[in-house]
Amino acid sequence: MKLLWFSHFVPFPPKGGAHQRSFNLLRGASRSHEISLVAFNRLAESNERLAEYAMELKKYCENVEFWQLPIPWKSKRWWAGLAFSPLSPHPYGTRALWSPELSARWEETLRRHRGAFVHFDSIDLGLYANGTTGFRKVLNHHNCESAMAYRRARMEPNPAKKGYLWYDAKKIARLEKAVAHLFEVNTVVCELDAQQLRRSNPKAHFHVVANGTDVDYFRPISLPEIPRSLIFSGSLNWYPNISAIRYFVREIWPLIKGPYPDARLYVAGMKPSASLLQSLESDPSVVVVASPDDIRPWIAGATVFVCPIMDGGGTRLKILDALAMAKPVVTTTVGCEGLQVTHGENILIADDPMGFARNVIHALENESLRRQLGAAGRNLVERCYSWEVITRQLEQAYTCALAGGACDREPTERIP
């Protein structure tokens, strides 16, 4: 089947949650479909870097096109547009990807791929949906974006920012309501996201295509562990991760360093923000590992993996990666939201600072607990969260969409 994949970013390299998901779904789909990829150069990568990425993506795609944004991402004009975005009926993340010229280019692309099946990889591309009349198509939701935006607005202490975020969340919700039912199938990472989206658009049809991990790449590594060491990994310019680290260092870390003054926290991930680096530099027990080429040795060398997420949405691939490496994971309810994990069996969960610190200390002190959690976590991802399993879910969604969404109307509630 010819598959036209429309992406709001270049899905390579597969570092960071959304990039991992998109790249691995695309790679899995390439085994059964002839893929033409159209992707926005959202991060303003150089032509040399784009040529390198295109070479890698052509291992899985017959054709690869990279489009430039109407306004360069986070340029002065971009920030000016953001400042005036309350005047627009559309969320700025969506409006910043659209222009009349690009809309015409998209329509021409569709004419060249007449009869293809279309995969929209984000609700951010929603303004292009009307042009796809007559095509069978799927819309992928990396998160329920409106729910994530509302959660962020609720947690924002600054009244002006809170008002802005709340208004933007309402615009995202309106877009989801206007667009989701135009697609034969919407894919979501968990049943919770399906429930949230279905409330605003009961006419839309949903399939769970979960987040996953590469169980061959992320596997247990025999490296010496640094005693009493913790690691947090993730994109360090993404607000839920930044707020999680600050919360952990402020509220939880002192409770752990009390009994263990020699404990170390490693914060590893792509593109740490300047403000995050500045907030951590005064604590010598916190080590920032900026944009590591390979995250695996850092995870393998830590005693415990922590994910104190209190914000955001979807499901966290960072937790799946750590579980695949048989690392004991301590997280919050929000951190493991949508994942089929069980406290005390394959993960430890707590939502208050004292409970979180107690779980970490318990894991630090108990090697047999760490081994038990690690083995159970690895077993879980092998059964339920390998990309091979997730690709089968994607194919089921495609099959349903090709049938006009006429398959079982209830989404899969649990991963087989």
Contacts in CASP RR format, 6 or more apart in sequence:
PFRMAT RR
TARGET T0000
AUTHOR 0000-0000-0000
METHOD contacts of the structure
MODEL  1
MKLLWFSHFVPFPPKGGAHQRSFNLLRGASRSHEISLVAFNRLAESNERL
AEYAMELKKYCENVEFWQLPIPWKSKRWWAGLAFSPLSPHPYGTRALWSP
ELSARWEETLRRHRGAFVHFDSIDLGLYANGTTGFRKVLNHHNCESAMAY
RRARMEPNPAKKGYLWYDAKKIARLEKAVAHLFEVNTVVCELDAQQLRRS
NPKAHFHVVANGTDVDYFRPISLPEIPRSLIFSGSLNWYPNISAIRYFVR
EIWPLIKGPYPDARLYVAGMKPSASLLQSLESDPSVVVVASPDDIRPWIA
GATVFVCPIMDGGGTRLKILDALAMAKPVVTTTVGCEGLQVTHGENILIA
DDPMGFARNVIHALENESLRRQLGAAGRNLVERCYSWEVITRQLEQAYTC
ALAGGACDREPTERIP
1 32 0 8 1.000
1 33 0 8 1.000
1 34 0 8 1.000
1 117 0 8 1.000
1 398 0 8 1.000
1 402 0 8 1.000
2 33 0 8 1.000
2 34 0 8 1.000
2 36 0 8 1.000
2 113 0 8 1.000
2 115 0 8 1.000
2 116 0 8 1.000
2 117 0 8 1.000
3 29 0 8 1.000
3 33 0 8 1.000
3 34 0 8 1.000
3 35 0 8 1.000
3 36 0 8 1.000
3 116 0 8 1.000
3 117 0 8 1.000
3 118 0 8 1.000
3 119 0 8 1.000
4 35 0 8 1.000
4 36 0 8 1.000
4 38 0 8 1.000
4 109 0 8 1.000
4 110 0 8 1.000
4 113 0 8 1.000
4 116 0 8 1.000
4 117 0 8 1.000
4 118 0 8 1.000
4 119 0 8 1.000
5 26 0 8 1.000
5 29 0 8 1.000
5 35 0 8 1.000
5 36 0 8 1.000
5 37 0 8 1.000
5 38 0 8 1.000
5 39 0 8 1.000
5 61 0 8 1.000
5 119 0 8 1.000
5 121 0 8 1.000
6 38 0 8 1.000
6 39 0 8 1.000
6 106 0 8 1.000
6 118 0 8 1.000
6 119 0 8 1.000
6 120 0 8 1.000
6 121 0 8 1.000
6 125 0 8 1.000
6 128 0 8 1.000
7 22 0 8 1.000
7 37 0 8 1.000
7 38 0 8 1.000
7 39 0 8 1.000
7 40 0 8 1.000
7 121 0 8 1.000
7 122 0 8 1.000
8 39 0 8 1.000
8 40 0 8 1.000
8 42 0 8 1.000
8 97 0 8 1.000
8 121 0 8 1.000
8 122 0 8 1.000
8 124 0 8 1.000
8 125 0 8 1.000
9 18 0 8 1.000
9 19 0 8 1.000
9 22 0 8 1.000
9 39 0 8 1.000
9 40 0 8 1.000
9 42 0 8 1.000
9 43 0 8 1.000
10 39 0 8 1.000
10 40 0 8 1.000
10 41 0 8 1.000
10 42 0 8 1.000
10 43 0 8 1.000
10 45 0 8 1.000
10 50 0 8 1.000
10 53 0 8 1.000
10 57 0 8 1.000
10 66 0 8 1.000
11 19 0 8 1.000
11 22 0 8 1.000
11 23 0 8 1.000
11 26 0 8 1.000
11 37 0 8 1.000
11 39 0 8 1.000
11 57 0 8 1.000
11 121 0 8 1.000
12 19 0 8 1.000
12 23 0 8 1.000
12 53 0 8 1.000
12 56 0 8 1.000
12 57 0 8 1.000
13 19 0 8 1.000
13 23 0 8 1.000
13 53 0 8 1.000
13 56 0 8 1.000
14 20 0 8 1.000
14 23 0 8 1.000
14 24 0 8 1.000
15 270 0 8 1.000
16 234 0 8 1.000
16 235 0 8 1.000
16 270 0 8 1.000
16 317 0 8 1.000
17 211 0 8 1.000
17 234 0 8 1.000
17 235 0 8 1.000
17 317 0 8 1.000
17 318 0 8 1.000
18 142 0 8 1.000
20 212 0 8 1.000
20 213 0 8 1.000
20 317 0 8 1.000
21 142 0 8 1.000
21 189 0 8 1.000
21 211 0 8 1.000
21 212 0 8 1.000
21 317 0 8 1.000
22 121 0 8 1.000
22 140 0 8 1.000
24 212 0 8 1.000
24 214 0 8 1.000
24 387 0 8 1.000
24 390 0 8 1.000
24 391 0 8 1.000
25 140 0 8 1.000
25 209 0 8 1.000
25 387 0 8 1.000
25 390 0 8 1.000
25 391 0 8 1.000
25 394 0 8 1.000
26 35 0 8 1.000
26 37 0 8 1.000
26 57 0 8 1.000
26 60 0 8 1.000
26 61 0 8 1.000
27 60 0 8 1.000
27 387 0 8 1.000
28 60 0 8 1.000
28 387 0 8 1.000
28 391 0 8 1.000
28 394 0 8 1.000
29 35 0 8 1.000
29 119 0 8 1.000
29 391 0 8 1.000
29 394 0 8 1.000
29 395 0 8 1.000
29 398 0 8 1.000
30 60 0 8 1.000
30 61 0 8 1.000
31 391 0 8 1.000
32 395 0 8 1.000
33 117 0 8 1.000
34 62 0 8 1.000
35 60 0 8 1.000
35 61 0 8 1.000
35 62 0 8 1.000
35 63 0 8 1.000
36 61 0 8 1.000
36 62 0 8 1.000
36 63 0 8 1.000
36 64 0 8 1.000
36 65 0 8 1.000
36 113 0 8 1.000
36 116 0 8 1.000
37 57 0 8 1.000
37 61 0 8 1.000
37 63 0 8 1.000
37 64 0 8 1.000
37 65 0 8 1.000
38 65 0 8 1.000
38 67 0 8 1.000
38 106 0 8 1.000
38 109 0 8 1.000
39 64 0 8 1.000
39 65 0 8 1.000
39 66 0 8 1.000
39 67 0 8 1.000
40 66 0 8 1.000
40 67 0 8 1.000
40 68 0 8 1.000
40 69 0 8 1.000
40 97 0 8 1.000
41 50 0 8 1.000
41 66 0 8 1.000
41 67 0 8 1.000
41 68 0 8 1.000
41 69 0 8 1.000
42 69 0 8 1.000
42 73 0 8 1.000
43 73 0 8 1.000
44 69 0 8 1.000
44 72 0 8 1.000
44 73 0 8 1.000
45 53 0 8 1.000
50 66 0 8 1.000
53 66 0 8 1.000
54 64 0 8 1.000
54 66 0 8 1.000
57 64 0 8 1.000
58 64 0 8 1.000
65 109 0 8 1.000
67 102 0 8 1.000
67 105 0 8 1.000
69 96 0 8 1.000
69 97 0 8 1.000
70 96 0 8 1.000
70 97 0 8 1.000
70 98 0 8 1.000
70 99 0 8 1.000
70 101 0 8 1.000
70 102 0 8 1.000
71 77 0 8 1.000
71 78 0 8 1.000
71 81 0 8 1.000
71 96 0 8 1.000
72 78 0 8 1.000
73 96 0 8 1.000
78 96 0 8 1.000
81 92 0 8 1.000
81 96 0 8 1.000
82 92 0 8 1.000
85 91 0 8 1.000
85 92 0 8 1.000
85 95 0 8 1.000
85 168 0 8 1.000
86 164 0 8 1.000
86 167 0 8 1.000
88 95 0 8 1.000
89 171 0 8 1.000
89 174 0 8 1.000
90 98 0 8 1.000
90 127 0 8 1.000
90 171 0 8 1.000
90 175 0 8 1.000
91 168 0 8 1.000
91 171 0 8 1.000
91 172 0 8 1.000
91 175 0 8 1.000
92 168 0 8 1.000
93 124 0 8 1.000
94 123 0 8 1.000
94 124 0 8 1.000
94 125 0 8 1.000
94 126 0 8 1.000
94 127 0 8 1.000
94 175 0 8 1.000
95 127 0 8 1.000
97 124 0 8 1.000
97 125 0 8 1.000
97 127 0 8 1.000
98 127 0 8 1.000
98 128 0 8 1.000
103 127 0 8 1.000
103 128 0 8 1.000
106 128 0 8 1.000
106 131 0 8 1.000
107 131 0 8 1.000
110 118 0 8 1.000
110 131 0 8 1.000
110 132 0 8 1.000
110 135 0 8 1.000
115 135 0 8 1.000
116 135 0 8 1.000
117 135 0 8 1.000
117 136 0 8 1.000
117 137 0 8 1.000
117 138 0 8 1.000
117 398 0 8 1.000
117 401 0 8 1.000
117 402 0 8 1.000
118 132 0 8 1.000
118 135 0 8 1.000
118 136 0 8 1.000
118 137 0 8 1.000
118 138 0 8 1.000
119 137 0 8 1.000
119 138 0 8 1.000
119 140 0 8 1.000
120 126 0 8 1.000
120 128 0 8 1.000
120 129 0 8 1.000
120 137 0 8 1.000
120 138 0 8 1.000
120 139 0 8 1.000
120 140 0 8 1.000
120 183 0 8 1.000
121 140 0 8 1.000
122 140 0 8 1.000
122 141 0 8 1.000
122 142 0 8 1.000
123 139 0 8 1.000
123 141 0 8 1.000
123 145 0 8 1.000
123 172 0 8 1.000
123 175 0 8 1.000
123 176 0 8 1.000
123 179 0 8 1.000
123 180 0 8 1.000
126 139 0 8 1.000
126 175 0 8 1.000
126 179 0 8 1.000
129 139 0 8 1.000
129 179 0 8 1.000
129 182 0 8 1.000
129 183 0 8 1.000
130 182 0 8 1.000
132 182 0 8 1.000
136 184 0 8 1.000
136 401 0 8 1.000
136 402 0 8 1.000
136 404 0 8 1.000
137 182 0 8 1.000
137 183 0 8 1.000
137 184 0 8 1.000
137 401 0 8 1.000
138 183 0 8 1.000
138 184 0 8 1.000
138 185 0 8 1.000
138 186 0 8 1.000
138 187 0 8 1.000
138 397 0 8 1.000
138 398 0 8 1.000
138 401 0 8 1.000
139 179 0 8 1.000
139 180 0 8 1.000
139 183 0 8 1.000
139 185 0 8 1.000
139 186 0 8 1.000
139 187 0 8 1.000
140 186 0 8 1.000
140 187 0 8 1.000
140 209 0 8 1.000
141 186 0 8 1.000
141 187 0 8 1.000
141 188 0 8 1.000
141 189 0 8 1.000
141 193 0 8 1.000
141 197 0 8 1.000
142 189 0 8 1.000
142 314 0 8 1.000
143 189 0 8 1.000
143 193 0 8 1.000
143 312 0 8 1.000
143 313 0 8 1.000
143 314 0 8 1.000
144 176 0 8 1.000
144 188 0 8 1.000
144 192 0 8 1.000
144 193 0 8 1.000
144 196 0 8 1.000
144 197 0 8 1.000
144 313 0 8 1.000
144 314 0 8 1.000
145 172 0 8 1.000
145 176 0 8 1.000
146 169 0 8 1.000
146 170 0 8 1.000
146 172 0 8 1.000
146 173 0 8 1.000
146 176 0 8 1.000
146 196 0 8 1.000
146 200 0 8 1.000
147 193 0 8 1.000
147 196 0 8 1.000
147 313 0 8 1.000
148 312 0 8 1.000
148 313 0 8 1.000
148 314 0 8 1.000
149 165 0 8 1.000
149 168 0 8 1.000
149 169 0 8 1.000
149 172 0 8 1.000
150 166 0 8 1.000
150 169 0 8 1.000
150 173 0 8 1.000
151 311 0 8 1.000
151 312 0 8 1.000
151 313 0 8 1.000
152 165 0 8 1.000
152 169 0 8 1.000
152 239 0 8 1.000
152 311 0 8 1.000
152 312 0 8 1.000
153 162 0 8 1.000
153 163 0 8 1.000
153 165 0 8 1.000
153 166 0 8 1.000
153 168 0 8 1.000
153 169 0 8 1.000
155 243 0 8 1.000
155 310 0 8 1.000
155 311 0 8 1.000
156 162 0 8 1.000
156 165 0 8 1.000
173 200 0 8 1.000
176 197 0 8 1.000
176 200 0 8 1.000
176 201 0 8 1.000
177 200 0 8 1.000
177 201 0 8 1.000
180 186 0 8 1.000
180 197 0 8 1.000
180 201 0 8 1.000
180 204 0 8 1.000
181 201 0 8 1.000
181 203 0 8 1.000
181 204 0 8 1.000
183 204 0 8 1.000
183 401 0 8 1.000
184 205 0 8 1.000
184 400 0 8 1.000
184 401 0 8 1.000
184 402 0 8 1.000
184 403 0 8 1.000
184 404 0 8 1.000
184 405 0 8 1.000
185 205 0 8 1.000
185 206 0 8 1.000
185 207 0 8 1.000
185 397 0 8 1.000
185 398 0 8 1.000
185 400 0 8 1.000
185 401 0 8 1.000
185 405 0 8 1.000
186 194 0 8 1.000
186 197 0 8 1.000
186 204 0 8 1.000
186 205 0 8 1.000
186 206 0 8 1.000
186 207 0 8 1.000
187 206 0 8 1.000
187 207 0 8 1.000
187 208 0 8 1.000
187 209 0 8 1.000
187 394 0 8 1.000
187 397 0 8 1.000
188 194 0 8 1.000
188 197 0 8 1.000
188 206 0 8 1.000
188 207 0 8 1.000
188 208 0 8 1.000
188 209 0 8 1.000
188 411 0 8 1.000
189 208 0 8 1.000
189 209 0 8 1.000
189 210 0 8 1.000
189 211 0 8 1.000
189 314 0 8 1.000
189 315 0 8 1.000
189 338 0 8 1.000
190 208 0 8 1.000
190 210 0 8 1.000
190 314 0 8 1.000
190 315 0 8 1.000
190 337 0 8 1.000
190 338 0 8 1.000
190 339 0 8 1.000
191 208 0 8 1.000
191 338 0 8 1.000
191 411 0 8 1.000
191 412 0 8 1.000
191 413 0 8 1.000
191 414 0 8 1.000
192 314 0 8 1.000
192 337 0 8 1.000
192 338 0 8 1.000
193 313 0 8 1.000
193 314 0 8 1.000
194 206 0 8 1.000
194 208 0 8 1.000
194 411 0 8 1.000
197 204 0 8 1.000
197 206 0 8 1.000
198 204 0 8 1.000
198 206 0 8 1.000
205 400 0 8 1.000
205 405 0 8 1.000
205 409 0 8 1.000
206 411 0 8 1.000
207 393 0 8 1.000
207 396 0 8 1.000
207 397 0 8 1.000
207 400 0 8 1.000
207 411 0 8 1.000
207 412 0 8 1.000
208 393 0 8 1.000
208 411 0 8 1.000
208 412 0 8 1.000
208 413 0 8 1.000
208 415 0 8 1.000
209 390 0 8 1.000
209 393 0 8 1.000
209 394 0 8 1.000
209 397 0 8 1.000
210 315 0 8 1.000
210 384 0 8 1.000
210 385 0 8 1.000
210 390 0 8 1.000
210 393 0 8 1.000
210 415 0 8 1.000
211 314 0 8 1.000
211 315 0 8 1.000
211 316 0 8 1.000
211 317 0 8 1.000
211 320 0 8 1.000
211 385 0 8 1.000
211 390 0 8 1.000
212 317 0 8 1.000
212 320 0 8 1.000
212 381 0 8 1.000
212 385 0 8 1.000
212 386 0 8 1.000
212 387 0 8 1.000
212 389 0 8 1.000
212 390 0 8 1.000
213 317 0 8 1.000
213 320 0 8 1.000
213 321 0 8 1.000
213 323 0 8 1.000
213 324 0 8 1.000
213 381 0 8 1.000
213 385 0 8 1.000
213 386 0 8 1.000
213 387 0 8 1.000
214 324 0 8 1.000
214 386 0 8 1.000
214 387 0 8 1.000
215 324 0 8 1.000
215 381 0 8 1.000
215 382 0 8 1.000
215 385 0 8 1.000
215 386 0 8 1.000
215 387 0 8 1.000
217 296 0 8 1.000
218 296 0 8 1.000
218 320 0 8 1.000
218 321 0 8 1.000
218 324 0 8 1.000
218 325 0 8 1.000
219 324 0 8 1.000
219 325 0 8 1.000
219 326 0 8 1.000
219 378 0 8 1.000
220 300 0 8 1.000
220 325 0 8 1.000
220 326 0 8 1.000
220 378 0 8 1.000
221 296 0 8 1.000
221 297 0 8 1.000
221 300 0 8 1.000
221 325 0 8 1.000
223 297 0 8 1.000
223 300 0 8 1.000
223 301 0 8 1.000
224 301 0 8 1.000
225 300 0 8 1.000
225 301 0 8 1.000
225 302 0 8 1.000
225 303 0 8 1.000
226 264 0 8 1.000
226 301 0 8 1.000
226 302 0 8 1.000
226 303 0 8 1.000
227 262 0 8 1.000
227 303 0 8 1.000
228 260 0 8 1.000
228 262 0 8 1.000
228 263 0 8 1.000
228 264 0 8 1.000
228 303 0 8 1.000
228 364 0 8 1.000
229 263 0 8 1.000
229 264 0 8 1.000
229 265 0 8 1.000
229 266 0 8 1.000
229 301 0 8 1.000
229 302 0 8 1.000
229 303 0 8 1.000
229 304 0 8 1.000
230 256 0 8 1.000
230 263 0 8 1.000
230 264 0 8 1.000
230 265 0 8 1.000
230 266 0 8 1.000
230 302 0 8 1.000
230 303 0 8 1.000
230 304 0 8 1.000
230 305 0 8 1.000
230 306 0 8 1.000
230 360 0 8 1.000
231 265 0 8 1.000
231 266 0 8 1.000
231 267 0 8 1.000
231 268 0 8 1.000
231 298 0 8 1.000
231 299 0 8 1.000
231 301 0 8 1.000
231 302 0 8 1.000
231 304 0 8 1.000
231 305 0 8 1.000
231 306 0 8 1.000
232 241 0 8 1.000
232 244 0 8 1.000
232 245 0 8 1.000
232 248 0 8 1.000
232 265 0 8 1.000
232 266 0 8 1.000
232 267 0 8 1.000
232 268 0 8 1.000
232 305 0 8 1.000
232 306 0 8 1.000
232 307 0 8 1.000
232 308 0 8 1.000
233 267 0 8 1.000
233 268 0 8 1.000
233 269 0 8 1.000
233 295 0 8 1.000
233 298 0 8 1.000
233 299 0 8 1.000
233 305 0 8 1.000
233 318 0 8 1.000
233 321 0 8 1.000
233 322 0 8 1.000
234 241 0 8 1.000
234 268 0 8 1.000
234 269 0 8 1.000
234 270 0 8 1.000
234 318 0 8 1.000
235 241 0 8 1.000
235 269 0 8 1.000
235 270 0 8 1.000
235 271 0 8 1.000
236 242 0 8 1.000
236 245 0 8 1.000
236 267 0 8 1.000
236 269 0 8 1.000
236 270 0 8 1.000
236 271 0 8 1.000
236 272 0 8 1.000
236 273 0 8 1.000
236 276 0 8 1.000
236 288 0 8 1.000
236 290 0 8 1.000
237 270 0 8 1.000
237 271 0 8 1.000
237 272 0 8 1.000
237 273 0 8 1.000
239 311 0 8 1.000
239 312 0 8 1.000
240 309 0 8 1.000
240 310 0 8 1.000
240 311 0 8 1.000
240 312 0 8 1.000
240 313 0 8 1.000
241 309 0 8 1.000
242 273 0 8 1.000
242 275 0 8 1.000
242 276 0 8 1.000
243 310 0 8 1.000
243 311 0 8 1.000
244 307 0 8 1.000
244 308 0 8 1.000
244 309 0 8 1.000
244 310 0 8 1.000
244 311 0 8 1.000
245 267 0 8 1.000
245 276 0 8 1.000
245 280 0 8 1.000
245 308 0 8 1.000
246 276 0 8 1.000
246 279 0 8 1.000
247 308 0 8 1.000
247 310 0 8 1.000
248 265 0 8 1.000
248 306 0 8 1.000
248 308 0 8 1.000
249 265 0 8 1.000
249 279 0 8 1.000
249 280 0 8 1.000
249 283 0 8 1.000
249 286 0 8 1.000
251 353 0 8 1.000
252 308 0 8 1.000
252 353 0 8 1.000
252 356 0 8 1.000
252 357 0 8 1.000
252 360 0 8 1.000
253 265 0 8 1.000
253 283 0 8 1.000
253 285 0 8 1.000
253 286 0 8 1.000
255 353 0 8 1.000
255 354 0 8 1.000
255 357 0 8 1.000
256 263 0 8 1.000
256 357 0 8 1.000
256 360 0 8 1.000
256 361 0 8 1.000
257 263 0 8 1.000
257 285 0 8 1.000
259 361 0 8 1.000
260 361 0 8 1.000
260 364 0 8 1.000
263 285 0 8 1.000
263 364 0 8 1.000
264 285 0 8 1.000
264 286 0 8 1.000
264 287 0 8 1.000
265 285 0 8 1.000
265 286 0 8 1.000
265 287 0 8 1.000
265 306 0 8 1.000
266 287 0 8 1.000
266 289 0 8 1.000
266 298 0 8 1.000
266 302 0 8 1.000
267 280 0 8 1.000
267 286 0 8 1.000
267 287 0 8 1.000
267 288 0 8 1.000
267 289 0 8 1.000
268 288 0 8 1.000
268 289 0 8 1.000
268 292 0 8 1.000
268 295 0 8 1.000
268 298 0 8 1.000
269 289 0 8 1.000
269 290 0 8 1.000
269 291 0 8 1.000
269 292 0 8 1.000
269 295 0 8 1.000
270 291 0 8 1.000
271 290 0 8 1.000
271 291 0 8 1.000
272 288 0 8 1.000
272 290 0 8 1.000
272 291 0 8 1.000
276 288 0 8 1.000
277 288 0 8 1.000
277 290 0 8 1.000
280 286 0 8 1.000
280 288 0 8 1.000
289 298 0 8 1.000
292 298 0 8 1.000
295 321 0 8 1.000
296 325 0 8 1.000
299 305 0 8 1.000
299 321 0 8 1.000
299 322 0 8 1.000
299 325 0 8 1.000
299 327 0 8 1.000
300 325 0 8 1.000
300 327 0 8 1.000
302 327 0 8 1.000
303 328 0 8 1.000
303 363 0 8 1.000
303 364 0 8 1.000
303 370 0 8 1.000
304 327 0 8 1.000
304 328 0 8 1.000
304 329 0 8 1.000
304 330 0 8 1.000
304 360 0 8 1.000
304 363 0 8 1.000
304 364 0 8 1.000
304 370 0 8 1.000
305 319 0 8 1.000
305 322 0 8 1.000
305 327 0 8 1.000
305 328 0 8 1.000
305 329 0 8 1.000
305 330 0 8 1.000
306 329 0 8 1.000
306 330 0 8 1.000
306 331 0 8 1.000
306 360 0 8 1.000
307 316 0 8 1.000
307 318 0 8 1.000
307 319 0 8 1.000
307 322 0 8 1.000
307 329 0 8 1.000
307 330 0 8 1.000
307 331 0 8 1.000
307 332 0 8 1.000
307 335 0 8 1.000
307 336 0 8 1.000
308 331 0 8 1.000
308 332 0 8 1.000
308 356 0 8 1.000
309 316 0 8 1.000
309 331 0 8 1.000
309 332 0 8 1.000
309 334 0 8 1.000
309 335 0 8 1.000
310 332 0 8 1.000
310 334 0 8 1.000
311 334 0 8 1.000
312 334 0 8 1.000
313 334 0 8 1.000
313 337 0 8 1.000
314 337 0 8 1.000
314 338 0 8 1.000
315 336 0 8 1.000
315 337 0 8 1.000
315 338 0 8 1.000
315 339 0 8 1.000
316 331 0 8 1.000
316 335 0 8 1.000
316 336 0 8 1.000
316 339 0 8 1.000
319 329 0 8 1.000
319 331 0 8 1.000
319 335 0 8 1.000
319 336 0 8 1.000
319 339 0 8 1.000
319 341 0 8 1.000
319 347 0 8 1.000
320 339 0 8 1.000
320 381 0 8 1.000
320 385 0 8 1.000
322 329 0 8 1.000
323 329 0 8 1.000
323 341 0 8 1.000
323 346 0 8 1.000
323 347 0 8 1.000
323 374 0 8 1.000
323 377 0 8 1.000
323 378 0 8 1.000
323 380 0 8 1.000
323 381 0 8 1.000
323 385 0 8 1.000
324 377 0 8 1.000
324 378 0 8 1.000
324 381 0 8 1.000
324 382 0 8 1.000
324 385 0 8 1.000
325 378 0 8 1.000
326 374 0 8 1.000
326 375 0 8 1.000
326 377 0 8 1.000
326 378 0 8 1.000
327 374 0 8 1.000
328 348 0 8 1.000
328 363 0 8 1.000
328 369 0 8 1.000
328 370 0 8 1.000
328 373 0 8 1.000
328 374 0 8 1.000
329 347 0 8 1.000
329 348 0 8 1.000
329 373 0 8 1.000
329 377 0 8 1.000
330 347 0 8 1.000
330 348 0 8 1.000
330 349 0 8 1.000
330 350 0 8 1.000
330 356 0 8 1.000
330 359 0 8 1.000
330 360 0 8 1.000
330 363 0 8 1.000
331 347 0 8 1.000
331 348 0 8 1.000
331 349 0 8 1.000
332 349 0 8 1.000
332 350 0 8 1.000
332 351 0 8 1.000
332 356 0 8 1.000
333 349 0 8 1.000
333 351 0 8 1.000
334 351 0 8 1.000
336 347 0 8 1.000
336 349 0 8 1.000
340 380 0 8 1.000
340 384 0 8 1.000
340 414 0 8 1.000
340 415 0 8 1.000
341 347 0 8 1.000
341 349 0 8 1.000
341 377 0 8 1.000
341 380 0 8 1.000
343 349 0 8 1.000
344 373 0 8 1.000
345 373 0 8 1.000
345 376 0 8 1.000
346 373 0 8 1.000
346 374 0 8 1.000
346 376 0 8 1.000
346 377 0 8 1.000
346 379 0 8 1.000
346 380 0 8 1.000
347 373 0 8 1.000
347 377 0 8 1.000
348 359 0 8 1.000
348 362 0 8 1.000
348 363 0 8 1.000
348 373 0 8 1.000
349 359 0 8 1.000
350 356 0 8 1.000
350 358 0 8 1.000
350 359 0 8 1.000
362 369 0 8 1.000
363 369 0 8 1.000
363 370 0 8 1.000
363 373 0 8 1.000
383 389 0 8 1.000
384 415 0 8 1.000
384 416 0 8 1.000
385 415 0 8 1.000
389 415 0 8 1.000
389 416 0 8 1.000
393 412 0 8 1.000
393 415 0 8 1.000
396 407 0 8 1.000
399 407 0 8 1.000
400 406 0 8 1.000
400 407 0 8 1.000
400 408 0 8 1.000
END
